[in-house]
Amino acid sequence: SYVLTQPPSVSVAPGKTARITCGGNNIASKSVHWYQQRPGQAPVLVIYYDTDRPSGIPERFSGSNSGNTATLTISRVEAGDEADYYCQVWDSYGDVGVFGGGTKLTVL
Amino acid sequence: QVQLQESGPGLVKPSETLSLTCTVSGGSINSFYWSWIRQPPGKALEWIGYIFYNGNTNYSPSLQSRVTISLDTSKNKFSLKLTSVTEADTAVYYCARVVVAGNIDSWGQGTLVTVSS
């Protein structure tokens, strides 16, 4: 099955830019989606179709996808952005969704 | 706006069958893909499988031999059965709606199921 690899943790100071990567074999050929999960809560979609933001998600959240790496970028990081972030694709071969291992974003 | 709500026992004994139901409100179940996802305590999300509104299903290879997802369109509900559970199946179980892009646009709040004797 398709494997997505994320760094376990990323730390960033308030007001700076956080970049969370998601690696996969030729991931650029797939649509990548990103979710934010705060402790004790269900995940929330923050980016879909690599770069699109659902309504209500701040413009500070953006995404890109190229080669073997997709990236979630959070600009002007705020304390409220501290959460776990998961990337997700649809594995067309296995016809099932696949999540990355998740990245814990810590705001210093 | 569609809402999803999981229900079922919070405690299941080892070797028994875990059964959960997801009630969909604010929208019809007669479209989209409907999925189950789980998250063991402190661990990552894991996709269990999905059912399409026409009844077609597909499951994660790691769970395929133990999982059944079914649909009751008359009650706007879908269900999960996981047989022969072990402590490794202890997790928060989420039901969710999957849209055409393959992403999840609506989640249930999640329900913790503990496998223990």
Interface residues (C-beta under 8 A of the other chain):
Chain A: S1 S31 H33 Y35 Q37 A42 P43 V44 L45 Y48 Y49 P54 Y86 Q88 V89 W90 G94 D95 V96 G97 V98 F99 G100 G101 G102
Chain B: S35 I37 A44 L45 E46 W47 G49 Y50 N58 Y59 S60 P61 Y94 V98 A101 G102 N103 I104 D105 W107 G108 Q109 G110
